[in-house]
Amino acid sequence: MRIIPYRREDPFKLLHDFGTEIEKFFEPTFGGLTKEDSQILAPSVDISEDKGNIYVEANLPGFEQKDVKVKMKGDSLVLSANREEKKEEKKKNYYRCERYQGNFYREIKLPQTVDAQGIKAKYKSGVLNVTLPKREEEQGKEISVDVE
């Protein structure tokens, strides 16, 4: 004879939890935003540097160049964009109009002071590339100490 362990879990609770998971799978939105919109509102940003520059690359699909703004605010780089879209479709027996408005604002604290006059930004195919030249820091003077 085989012994089956007793489970204290309510089988109806398990069924309810399973139903909840199935409903989540078929939901068209995640927290009020579609998966596509959440990526636009929180774009991925890569930051790298070499000896003379700091490089920032941000993915901004769907935005036009005129909608993207780049500025310095103290020792931070501010990236922002605004997009407004309206789609209309008229057919014989129905009418549909969808509107979308998306904004994003990202402030990136820079590790070193940069020369704000030399900043270059380029936007192509949904990718923003910003080059921030590092400011020449004053080199400290080394003093030798004589030992007596």
DSSP file (Angstrom, degrees, kcal/mol; ACC not computed):
  #  RESIDUE AA STRUCTURE BP1 BP2  ACC     N-H-->O    O-->H-N    N-H-->O    O-->H-N    TCO  KAPPA ALPHA  PHI   PSI    X-CA   Y-CA   Z-CA
    1    1 A M              0   0    0      0, 0.0     2,-0.4     0, 0.0     0, 0.0   0.000 360.0 360.0 360.0 136.0    0.0    0.0    0.0
    2    2 A R        -     0   0    0      2,-0.0     2,-0.5     1,-0.0     0, 0.0  -0.769 360.0-137.8 -96.1 135.4    1.3    3.4   -1.0
    3    3 A I        -     0   0    0     -2,-0.4    -1,-0.0     0, 0.0     0, 0.0  -0.804  12.1-156.3 -95.5 128.6    1.1    6.3    1.5
    4    4 A I        -     0   0    0     -2,-0.5     2,-0.0     1,-0.0    -2,-0.0  -0.904  22.1-121.3-103.6 123.7    0.0    9.7    0.1
    5    5 A P        -     0   0    0      0, 0.0     2,-0.4     0, 0.0    -1,-0.0  -0.349  26.1-116.5 -66.1 144.1    1.1   12.7    2.2
    6    6 A Y        -     0   0    0     -2,-0.0     2,-0.5     2,-0.0     0, 0.0  -0.657  24.9-150.5 -81.3 129.0   -1.7   14.9    3.5
    7    7 A R        -     0   0    0     -2,-0.4    -1,-0.0     1,-0.1     0, 0.0  -0.872   9.7-159.6-102.6 132.9   -1.6   18.4    2.1
    8    8 A R        +     0   0    0     -2,-0.5     2,-0.1     2,-0.1    -1,-0.1   0.592  60.2 109.5 -84.0 -10.8   -3.0   21.2    4.3
    9    9 A E  S    S-     0   0    0      1,-0.1    -2,-0.1     2,-0.0     3,-0.0  -0.432  76.7-116.8 -70.6 138.8   -3.5   23.5    1.3
   10   10 A D     >  -     0   0    0      1,-0.2     4,-2.0    -2,-0.1     3,-0.4  -0.603  14.9-144.8 -73.2 124.9   -7.1   24.1    0.3
   11   11 A P  H  > S+     0   0    0      0, 0.0     4,-1.9     0, 0.0    -1,-0.2   0.817 100.9  55.5 -63.5 -28.1   -7.7   22.7   -3.2
   12   12 A F  H  > S+     0   0    0      2,-0.2     4,-2.3     1,-0.2     5,-0.1   0.840 105.1  52.3 -72.4 -32.0  -10.1   25.6   -3.9
   13   13 A K  H  > S+     0   0    0     -3,-0.4     4,-2.9     2,-0.2     5,-0.2   0.915 108.8  50.4 -66.6 -42.4   -7.3   28.1   -3.1
   14   14 A L  H  X S+     0   0    0     -4,-2.0     4,-2.2     1,-0.2    -2,-0.2   0.907 111.3  48.5 -60.4 -41.7   -5.0   26.4   -5.5
   15   15 A L  H  X S+     0   0    0     -4,-1.9     4,-2.2     2,-0.2    -1,-0.2   0.898 111.7  49.4 -64.9 -41.0   -7.7   26.5   -8.2
   16   16 A H  H  X S+     0   0    0     -4,-2.3     4,-2.2     2,-0.2    -2,-0.2   0.920 111.1  49.4 -63.6 -44.8   -8.3   30.2   -7.4
   17   17 A D  H  X S+     0   0    0     -4,-2.9     4,-2.1     1,-0.2    -2,-0.2   0.887 110.3  51.0 -62.3 -39.3   -4.5   31.0   -7.6
   18   18 A F  H  X S+     0   0    0     -4,-2.2     4,-2.1    -5,-0.2    -1,-0.2   0.915 109.5  50.2 -63.9 -42.9   -4.3   29.1  -10.9
   19   19 A G  H  X S+     0   0    0     -4,-2.2     4,-2.2     1,-0.2    -2,-0.2   0.882 108.7  52.8 -62.4 -39.2   -7.2   31.2  -12.3
   20   20 A T  H  X S+     0   0    0     -4,-2.2     4,-2.1     2,-0.2    -1,-0.2   0.908 108.9  49.4 -63.3 -42.6   -5.5   34.4  -11.2
   21   21 A E  H  X S+     0   0    0     -4,-2.1     4,-1.7     1,-0.2    -2,-0.2   0.891 109.9  50.9 -64.4 -39.5   -2.3   33.4  -13.0
   22   22 A I  H  X S+     0   0    0     -4,-2.1     4,-1.4     1,-0.2    -2,-0.2   0.907 109.0  51.6 -64.1 -41.6   -4.3   32.6  -16.2
   23   23 A E  H  X S+     0   0    0     -4,-2.2     4,-0.7     1,-0.2     3,-0.2   0.901 107.6  52.3 -62.2 -41.3   -6.0   36.0  -16.0
   24   24 A K  H >< S+     0   0    0     -4,-2.1     3,-0.7     1,-0.2    -1,-0.2   0.879 105.3  56.3 -60.7 -37.6   -2.6   37.8  -15.7
   25   25 A F  H 3< S+     0   0    0     -4,-1.7    -1,-0.2     1,-0.2    -2,-0.2   0.871 111.9  41.3 -63.1 -37.2   -1.4   36.0  -18.8
   26   26 A F  H 3< S+     0   0    0     -4,-1.4    -1,-0.2    -3,-0.2    -2,-0.2   0.450  84.3 117.9 -93.8  -0.7   -4.3   37.3  -20.9
   27   27 A E    <<  -     0   0    0     -4,-0.7    -3,-0.0    -3,-0.7    -4,-0.0  -0.469  58.0-147.4 -65.6 134.2   -4.3   40.9  -19.5
   28   28 A P  S    S+     0   0    0      0, 0.0     7,-0.3     0, 0.0     2,-0.3   0.689  78.0  44.6 -76.9 -16.0   -3.6   43.3  -22.3
   29   29 A T        -     0   0    0      5,-0.1     2,-0.5     6,-0.1     5,-0.2  -0.878  67.0-142.8-128.7 160.1   -1.8   45.7  -20.0
   30   30 A F  B >  S-A   33   0A   0      3,-2.8     3,-1.3    -2,-0.3     8,-0.1  -0.938  89.2 -23.6-119.9 103.7    0.8   45.6  -17.2
   31   31 A G  T 3  S-     0   0    0     -2,-0.5    -1,-0.1     1,-0.3     3,-0.1   0.819 125.4 -51.8  65.9  31.5    0.0   48.1  -14.5
   32   32 A G  T 3  S+     0   0    0      1,-0.2     2,-0.4     0, 0.0    -1,-0.3   0.292 124.7  89.1  89.4 -11.3   -2.0   50.4  -16.8
   33   33 A L  B <  S-A   30   0A   0     -3,-1.3    -3,-2.8     4,-0.0    -1,-0.2  -0.931  77.2-121.3-118.4 143.2    0.7   50.6  -19.4
   34   34 A T     >  -     0   0    0     -2,-0.4     4,-2.3    -5,-0.2     5,-0.2  -0.427  33.4-108.9 -72.8 160.8    1.3   48.3  -22.3
   35   35 A K  H  > S+     0   0    0     -7,-0.3     4,-1.2     1,-0.2    -1,-0.1   0.877 121.1  52.7 -58.1 -38.4    4.6   46.5  -22.4
   36   36 A E  H  > S+     0   0    0      1,-0.2     4,-1.3     2,-0.2    -1,-0.2   0.911 109.1  48.7 -64.3 -44.2    5.6   48.7  -25.3
   37   37 A D  H  > S+     0   0    0      1,-0.2     4,-2.4     2,-0.2     5,-0.2   0.879 105.6  57.1 -65.6 -38.7    4.7   52.0  -23.5
   38   38 A S  H  X S+     0   0    0     -4,-2.3     4,-1.1     1,-0.2    -1,-0.2   0.840 105.4  51.8 -64.5 -31.1    6.6   51.0  -20.4
   39   39 A Q  H  < S+     0   0    0     -4,-1.2    -1,-0.2    -3,-0.2    -2,-0.2   0.854 109.8  49.4 -71.0 -34.0    9.8   50.7  -22.4
   40   40 A I  H  < S+     0   0    0     -4,-1.3    -2,-0.2     1,-0.2    -1,-0.2   0.905 110.6  49.0 -71.0 -40.9    9.3   54.1  -23.9
   41   41 A L  H  < S+     0   0    0     -4,-2.4    64,-0.3     1,-0.3    -1,-0.2   0.721 121.9  34.3 -74.2 -20.2    8.7   55.8  -20.6
   42   42 A A  S  < S-     0   0    0     -4,-1.1    -1,-0.3    -5,-0.2    -2,-0.1  -0.624  85.9-170.6-131.3  74.1   11.8   54.2  -19.0
   43   43 A P        -     0   0    0      0, 0.0     2,-0.2     0, 0.0    17,-0.1  -0.265  27.3-107.7 -69.0 152.2   14.3   54.0  -21.8
   44   44 A S        -     0   0    0     15,-0.2    15,-2.0    -5,-0.1     2,-0.4  -0.577  35.4-163.6 -78.2 142.5   17.5   52.0  -21.4
   45   45 A V  E     -B   58   0B   0     -2,-0.2     2,-0.4    13,-0.2    13,-0.2  -0.993   8.6-160.6-131.1 132.4   20.7   54.1  -21.1
   46   46 A D  E     -B   57   0B   0     11,-2.9    11,-2.7    -2,-0.4     2,-0.4  -0.948   8.8-168.4-111.2 133.7   24.3   53.1  -21.4
   47   47 A I  E     +B   56   0B   0     -2,-0.4     2,-0.3     9,-0.2     9,-0.2  -0.986  16.2 156.4-124.4 128.6   27.1   55.2  -19.9
   48   48 A S  E     -B   55   0B   0      7,-2.5     7,-3.6    -2,-0.4     2,-0.3  -0.904  16.8-161.4-141.3 170.4   30.7   54.7  -20.7
   49   49 A E  E     -B   54   0B   0     -2,-0.3     5,-0.2     5,-0.3     2,-0.2  -0.991   8.9-170.8-151.6 158.0   33.9   56.8  -20.7
   50   50 A D        -     0   0    0      3,-2.4     5,-0.0    -2,-0.3    -2,-0.0  -0.618  56.9 -70.4-129.5-164.4   37.4   57.0  -22.0
   51   51 A K  S    S+     0   0    0     -2,-0.2     3,-0.1     1,-0.2    -2,-0.0   0.846 129.0  22.4 -62.7 -35.2   40.3   59.3  -21.1
   52   52 A G  S    S+     0   0    0      1,-0.1    82,-2.9    81,-0.1     2,-0.3   0.637 120.3  37.9-109.8 -15.5   38.7   62.4  -22.7
   53   53 A N  E     - C   0 133B   0     80,-0.3    -3,-2.4    61,-0.1     2,-0.4  -0.922  54.7-140.6-139.6 158.9   35.0   61.9  -22.9
   54   54 A I  E     -BC  49 132B   0     78,-2.5    78,-3.0    -2,-0.3     2,-0.4  -0.977  26.9-154.8-113.3 134.1   31.9   60.5  -21.2
   55   55 A Y  E     -BC  48 131B   0     -7,-3.6    -7,-2.5    -2,-0.4     2,-0.4  -0.929  10.6-172.0-116.6 133.7   29.4   58.8  -23.6
   56   56 A V  E     -BC  47 130B   0     74,-2.5    74,-3.0    -2,-0.4     2,-0.5  -0.991   2.0-174.8-124.2 128.3   25.7   58.4  -23.0
   57   57 A E  E     -BC  46 129B   0    -11,-2.7   -11,-2.9    -2,-0.4     2,-0.4  -0.987   5.3-177.5-125.0 124.0   23.5   56.2  -25.3
   58   58 A A  E     -BC  45 128B   0     70,-2.6    70,-3.1    -2,-0.5     2,-0.6  -0.970  23.3-135.0-124.9 135.6   19.7   56.1  -24.8
   59   59 A N  E     + C   0 127B   0    -15,-2.0    68,-0.2    -2,-0.4   -15,-0.2  -0.799  30.3 166.3 -88.7 119.4   17.2   54.1  -26.8
   60   60 A L    >   -     0   0    0     66,-3.6     3,-1.4    -2,-0.6    66,-0.1  -0.516  12.1-176.0-130.7  64.3   14.2   56.3  -27.7
   61   61 A P  T 3   +     0   0    0      0, 0.0     3,-0.1     0, 0.0    65,-0.1  -0.367  69.0  21.2 -66.8 139.8   12.1   54.4  -30.3
   62   62 A G  T 3  S+     0   0    0      1,-0.3     2,-0.3    -2,-0.1   -22,-0.0   0.246  95.0 113.8  91.9 -13.8    9.2   56.3  -31.7
   63   63 A F    <   -     0   0    0     -3,-1.4    -1,-0.3    63,-0.1     2,-0.2  -0.660  59.7-134.6 -89.8 148.1   10.4   59.8  -30.8
   64   64 A E    >>  -     0   0    0     -2,-0.3     3,-1.4    -3,-0.1     4,-0.6  -0.650  25.2-110.1 -96.1 159.8   11.3   62.3  -33.4
   65   65 A Q  G >4 S+     0   0    0      1,-0.3     3,-1.0    -2,-0.2    -1,-0.1   0.856 117.6  56.9 -57.7 -37.9   14.4   64.4  -33.2
   66   66 A K  G 34 S+     0   0    0      1,-0.2    -1,-0.3     3,-0.0    -3,-0.0   0.720 104.0  54.8 -67.6 -19.9   12.4   67.6  -32.6
   67   67 A D  G <4 S+     0   0    0     -3,-1.4    15,-1.0    14,-0.1     2,-0.4   0.613  90.9  88.1 -87.4 -13.5   10.8   66.0  -29.5
   68   68 A V  E <<  -E   81   0C   0     -3,-1.0     2,-0.4    -4,-0.6    13,-0.2  -0.733  56.2-171.0 -95.4 132.4   14.1   65.1  -27.8
   69   69 A K  E     -E   80   0C   0     11,-3.2    11,-2.3    -2,-0.4     2,-0.4  -0.972   6.0-173.7-125.0 137.4   15.8   67.6  -25.5
   70   70 A V  E     +E   79   0C   0     -2,-0.4     2,-0.3     9,-0.2     9,-0.2  -0.998  18.1 153.6-128.7 128.9   19.3   67.3  -23.9
   71   71 A K  E     -E   78   0C   0      7,-2.0     7,-3.3    -2,-0.4     2,-0.4  -0.990  39.4-117.3-151.8 159.9   20.6   69.8  -21.4
   72   72 A M  E     -E   77   0C   0     -2,-0.3     2,-0.4     5,-0.2     5,-0.2  -0.812  22.0-175.2 -97.2 138.5   23.0   70.2  -18.5
   73   73 A K  E >   -E   76   0C   0      3,-2.9     3,-1.2    -2,-0.4     2,-0.4  -0.852  64.6 -57.1-135.0  96.3   21.7   71.0  -15.0
   74   74 A G  T 3  S-     0   0    0     -2,-0.4    -1,-0.0     1,-0.2    -2,-0.0  -0.568 120.8 -19.2  67.6-122.7   24.6   71.5  -12.6
   75   75 A D  T 3  S+     0   0    0     -2,-0.4    35,-2.4    -3,-0.1     2,-0.3   0.014 123.6  90.5-104.1  27.3   26.7   68.3  -12.7
   76   76 A S  E <   -EF  73 109C   0     -3,-1.2    -3,-2.9    33,-0.2     2,-0.5  -0.923  68.7-135.2-123.5 148.3   23.8   66.3  -14.2
   77   77 A L  E     -EF  72 108C   0     31,-2.8    31,-3.2    -2,-0.3     2,-0.5  -0.883  21.3-154.2 -98.3 129.8   22.8   65.5  -17.8
   78   78 A V  E     -EF  71 107C   0     -7,-3.3    -7,-2.0    -2,-0.5     2,-0.5  -0.928  10.7-174.0-111.3 122.2   19.0   65.8  -18.4
   79   79 A L  E     +EF  70 106C   0     27,-3.2    27,-3.0    -2,-0.5     2,-0.3  -0.957  15.2 162.2-111.8 129.4   17.4   63.8  -21.1
   80   80 A S  E     +EF  69 105C   0    -11,-2.3   -11,-3.2    -2,-0.5     2,-0.3  -0.985  11.5 177.4-145.3 156.2   13.7   64.4  -21.8
   81   81 A A  E     -EF  68 104C   0     23,-1.9    23,-2.0    -2,-0.3     2,-0.4  -0.988  11.9-158.4-156.2 153.7   11.2   63.8  -24.6
   82   82 A N  E     - F   0 103C   0    -15,-1.0     2,-0.4    -2,-0.3    21,-0.2  -0.999  11.0-176.9-138.0 132.0    7.6   64.3  -25.4
   83   83 A R  E     - F   0 102C   0     19,-2.8    19,-3.0    -2,-0.4     2,-0.4  -0.997   5.3-176.3-133.8 133.8    5.5   62.4  -27.9
   84   84 A E  E     + F   0 101C   0     -2,-0.4     2,-0.4    17,-0.2    17,-0.2  -0.998  10.5 177.7-129.0 130.7    1.9   62.9  -28.9
   85   85 A E  E     - F   0 100C   0     15,-3.2    15,-2.9    -2,-0.4     2,-0.4  -0.987  11.3-173.0-137.4 141.2    0.2   60.6  -31.4
   86   86 A K  E     - F   0  99C   0     -2,-0.4     2,-0.5    13,-0.2    13,-0.2  -0.990   4.5-169.5-137.1 126.9   -3.3   60.3  -32.8
   87   87 A K  E     - F   0  98C   0     11,-3.1    11,-2.6    -2,-0.4     2,-0.4  -0.963   4.6-173.9-117.9 130.3   -4.6   57.6  -35.1
   88   88 A E  E     - F   0  97C   0     -2,-0.5     2,-0.4     9,-0.2     9,-0.2  -0.963   5.1-178.5-123.1 142.7   -7.9   57.7  -36.8
   89   89 A E  E     - F   0  96C   0      7,-2.7     7,-2.2    -2,-0.4     2,-0.5  -0.958   4.0-171.0-140.9 120.5   -9.5   55.0  -38.9
   90   90 A K  E     + F   0  95C   0     -2,-0.4     2,-0.2     5,-0.2     5,-0.2  -0.946  13.1 165.4-114.2 129.3  -12.9   55.5  -40.6
   91   91 A K        -     0   0    0      3,-2.3     3,-0.0    -2,-0.5    -2,-0.0  -0.671  51.6 -83.7-127.4-175.6  -14.7   52.6  -42.2
   92   92 A K  S    S+     0   0    0     -2,-0.2     3,-0.0     1,-0.2    -1,-0.0   0.924 120.8  15.6 -60.0 -50.3  -18.2   52.0  -43.5
   93   93 A N  S    S+     0   0    0     -3,-0.0     2,-0.3     1,-0.0    -1,-0.2   0.344 123.7  40.9-112.6   6.3  -19.9   51.0  -40.2
   94   94 A Y        -     0   0    0      2,-0.0    -3,-2.3    -3,-0.0     2,-0.4  -0.974  54.2-151.8-151.3 165.7  -17.5   52.1  -37.6
   95   95 A Y  E     -F   90   0C   0     -2,-0.3     2,-0.4    -5,-0.2    -5,-0.2  -0.999  13.8-175.8-139.3 135.6  -15.1   54.9  -36.4
   96   96 A R  E     +F   89   0C   0     -7,-2.2    -7,-2.7    -2,-0.4     2,-0.4  -0.999   5.8 177.8-137.0 136.7  -12.0   54.5  -34.2
   97   97 A C  E     -F   88   0C   0     -2,-0.4     2,-0.4    -9,-0.2    -9,-0.2  -0.972   6.7-172.4-139.0 122.1   -9.7   57.1  -32.9
   98   98 A E  E     -F   87   0C   0    -11,-2.6   -11,-3.1    -2,-0.4     2,-0.4  -0.936   3.2-165.4-117.3 138.6   -6.7   56.3  -30.6
   99   99 A R  E     -F   86   0C   0     -2,-0.4     2,-0.4   -13,-0.2   -13,-0.2  -0.942   4.9-175.7-122.4 144.7   -4.5   58.8  -28.8
  100  100 A Y  E     -F   85   0C   0    -15,-2.9   -15,-3.2    -2,-0.4     2,-0.4  -0.999   5.0-178.8-138.8 136.8   -1.2   58.4  -27.1
  101  101 A Q  E     -F   84   0C   0     -2,-0.4     2,-0.4   -17,-0.2   -17,-0.2  -0.989   8.7-179.9-134.5 127.0    0.9   60.8  -25.2
  102  102 A G  E     +F   83   0C   0    -19,-3.0   -19,-2.8    -2,-0.4     2,-0.3  -0.990   4.1 176.1-132.5 133.0    4.2   59.8  -23.7
  103  103 A N  E     -F   82   0C   0     -2,-0.4     2,-0.3   -21,-0.2   -21,-0.2  -0.943   2.4-178.5-126.7 150.1    6.7   61.7  -21.7
  104  104 A F  E     -F   81   0C   0    -23,-2.0   -23,-1.9    -2,-0.3     2,-0.4  -0.990   6.4-173.7-147.9 151.7   10.0   60.8  -20.1
  105  105 A Y  E     +F   80   0C   0     -2,-0.3     2,-0.4   -64,-0.3   -25,-0.2  -0.987   6.6 177.3-142.8 126.4   12.5   62.6  -18.0
  106  106 A R  E     -F   79   0C   0    -27,-3.0   -27,-3.2    -2,-0.4     2,-0.5  -0.986  10.2-164.7-137.8 126.9   15.8   61.1  -16.9
  107  107 A E  E     -F   78   0C   0     -2,-0.4     2,-0.6   -29,-0.2   -29,-0.2  -0.948   7.5-165.0-112.8 124.4   18.5   62.9  -15.0
  108  108 A I  E     -F   77   0C   0    -31,-3.2   -31,-2.8    -2,-0.5     2,-0.4  -0.933  14.2-140.6-115.6 115.6   22.0   61.3  -14.9
  109  109 A K  E     -F   76   0C   0     -2,-0.6   -33,-0.2   -33,-0.2    -2,-0.0  -0.604  23.3-137.0 -73.8 126.9   24.5   62.5  -12.3
  110  110 A L        -     0   0    0    -35,-2.4    -1,-0.0    -2,-0.4     4,-0.0  -0.652   4.0-139.2 -90.8 142.7   27.9   62.6  -14.0
  111  111 A P  S    S+     0   0    0      0, 0.0     2,-0.3     0, 0.0    -1,-0.1   0.676  85.5  25.9 -74.3 -16.9   31.0   61.3  -12.2
  112  112 A Q  S    S-     0   0    0    -37,-0.1     2,-0.0     0, 0.0   -58,-0.0  -0.983  93.4 -92.1-145.2 150.9   33.2   64.2  -13.3
  113  113 A T        -     0   0    0     -2,-0.3    22,-1.6    22,-0.1     2,-0.3  -0.383  45.2-156.6 -64.3 143.5   32.7   67.8  -14.4
  114  114 A V  B     -G  134   0D   0     20,-0.2     2,-1.0    -2,-0.0    20,-0.2  -0.820  25.6-104.9-120.7 159.7   32.3   68.2  -18.1
  115  115 A D    >   -     0   0    0     18,-2.8     3,-1.3    -2,-0.3     4,-0.2  -0.751  30.6-164.5 -83.9 102.3   32.8   71.0  -20.5
  116  116 A A  G >  S+     0   0    0     -2,-1.0     3,-0.9     1,-0.3    -1,-0.2   0.771  84.2  60.8 -63.2 -26.7   29.2   72.1  -21.2
  117  117 A Q  G 3  S+     0   0    0      1,-0.2    -1,-0.3    -3,-0.1    -2,-0.0   0.764 104.1  49.4 -71.7 -24.3   30.3   74.1  -24.3
  118  118 A G  G <  S+     0   0    0     -3,-1.3    -1,-0.2    15,-0.2    -2,-0.2   0.308  77.4 129.6 -99.7   9.0   31.6   71.0  -26.1
  119  119 A I    <   -     0   0    0     -3,-0.9     2,-0.4    -4,-0.2    13,-0.2  -0.422  37.3-166.8 -68.1 135.6   28.7   68.6  -25.6
  120  120 A K  E     -D  131   0B   0     11,-2.3    11,-3.3    -2,-0.1     2,-0.4  -0.987   5.2-172.1-125.8 135.0   27.5   66.9  -28.8
  121  121 A A  E     -D  130   0B   0     -2,-0.4     2,-0.4     9,-0.2     9,-0.2  -0.984   2.5-176.5-128.3 138.6   24.3   65.0  -29.3
  122  122 A K  E     -D  129   0B   0      7,-2.8     7,-3.2    -2,-0.4     2,-0.5  -1.000   6.6-164.7-136.1 133.2   23.2   63.0  -32.3
  123  123 A Y  E     +D  128   0B   0     -2,-0.4     2,-0.3     5,-0.2     5,-0.2  -0.973  20.7 156.1-121.5 120.9   19.8   61.2  -32.7
  124  124 A K  E >   -D  127   0B   0      3,-2.3     3,-1.6    -2,-0.5    -2,-0.1  -0.975  64.0 -11.0-148.6 130.4   19.5   58.6  -35.4
  125  125 A S  T 3  S-     0   0    0     -2,-0.3     3,-0.1     1,-0.3    -1,-0.1   0.838 127.9 -49.4  52.8  41.1   17.1   55.6  -35.9
  126  126 A G  T 3  S+     0   0    0      1,-0.2   -66,-3.6   -63,-0.2     2,-0.5   0.550 115.4 110.3  81.9   7.2   15.7   55.9  -32.3
  127  127 A V  E <   -CD  59 124B   0     -3,-1.6    -3,-2.3   -68,-0.2     2,-0.5  -0.971  52.5-155.6-121.6 126.0   19.1   56.1  -30.6
  128  128 A L  E     -CD  58 123B   0    -70,-3.1   -70,-2.6    -2,-0.5     2,-0.5  -0.873   9.3-169.2 -99.5 124.8   20.4   59.2  -28.9
  129  129 A N  E     -CD  57 122B   0     -7,-3.2    -7,-2.8    -2,-0.5     2,-0.5  -0.970   3.2-173.7-115.5 124.0   24.2   59.5  -28.6
  130  130 A V  E     -CD  56 121B   0    -74,-3.0   -74,-2.5    -2,-0.5     2,-0.5  -0.972   7.8-161.7-120.0 129.3   25.6   62.2  -26.3
  131  131 A T  E     -CD  55 120B   0    -11,-3.3   -11,-2.3    -2,-0.5   -76,-0.2  -0.954   6.3-171.3-111.7 122.2   29.3   62.9  -26.1
  132  132 A L  E     -C   54   0B   0    -78,-3.0   -78,-2.5    -2,-0.5     2,-0.2  -0.934  15.8-142.6-115.6 108.1   30.4   64.9  -23.1
  133  133 A P  E     -C   53   0B   0      0, 0.0   -18,-2.8     0, 0.0   -80,-0.3  -0.494  22.2-119.1 -71.6 137.4   34.1   66.1  -23.1
  134  134 A K  B     -G  114   0D   0    -82,-2.9     2,-0.3   -20,-0.2   -20,-0.2  -0.500  26.3-116.5 -74.6 143.0   35.8   66.0  -19.7
  135  135 A R        -     0   0    0    -22,-1.6     2,-0.6    -2,-0.2   -22,-0.1  -0.586  31.4-107.4 -78.6 138.8   37.0   69.3  -18.4
  136  136 A E        -     0   0    0     -2,-0.3     2,-0.2     1,-0.0    -1,-0.1  -0.552  36.8-146.0 -68.2 116.5   40.8   69.5  -17.9
  137  137 A E        -     0   0    0     -2,-0.6     2,-0.2     1,-0.1    -1,-0.0  -0.581  25.3 -99.2 -82.8 147.2   41.3   69.4  -14.2
  138  138 A E        -     0   0    0     -2,-0.2     2,-0.4     1,-0.1    -1,-0.1  -0.490  37.2-126.4 -66.8 130.4   44.2   71.4  -12.7
  139  139 A Q        -     0   0    0     -2,-0.2     2,-0.1     1,-0.1    -1,-0.1  -0.640  24.4-123.7 -78.1 131.0   47.1   69.1  -12.1
  140  140 A G        -     0   0    0     -2,-0.4     2,-0.5     1,-0.1    -1,-0.1  -0.431  23.4-114.8 -73.1 150.4   48.4   69.4   -8.5
  141  141 A K        -     0   0    0     -2,-0.1     2,-0.4     1,-0.0    -1,-0.1  -0.742  24.9-136.5 -89.3 129.9   52.0   70.3   -8.0
  142  142 A E        -     0   0    0     -2,-0.5     2,-0.5     2,-0.0    -1,-0.0  -0.727  17.4-161.5 -88.8 132.4   54.1   67.6   -6.4
  143  143 A I        -     0   0    0     -2,-0.4     2,-0.3     2,-0.0    -2,-0.0  -0.951  11.3-137.2-116.8 129.3   56.5   68.8   -3.7
  144  144 A S        -     0   0    0     -2,-0.5     2,-0.5     1,-0.0    -2,-0.0  -0.618  14.8-140.6 -85.0 145.5   59.4   66.7   -2.5
  145  145 A V        -     0   0    0     -2,-0.3     2,-0.4     2,-0.0    -1,-0.0  -0.915   9.0-141.1-109.6 126.6   60.1   66.4    1.2
  146  146 A D        -     0   0    0     -2,-0.5     2,-0.5     2,-0.0     0, 0.0  -0.703  11.7-148.4 -85.7 135.6   63.6   66.5    2.5
  147  147 A V              0   0    0     -2,-0.4    -2,-0.0     1,-0.1     0, 0.0  -0.903 360.0 360.0-105.4 131.2   64.4   64.2    5.3
  148  148 A E              0   0    0     -2,-0.5    -1,-0.1     0, 0.0    -2,-0.0   0.401 360.0 360.0-101.1 360.0   67.1   65.3    7.9
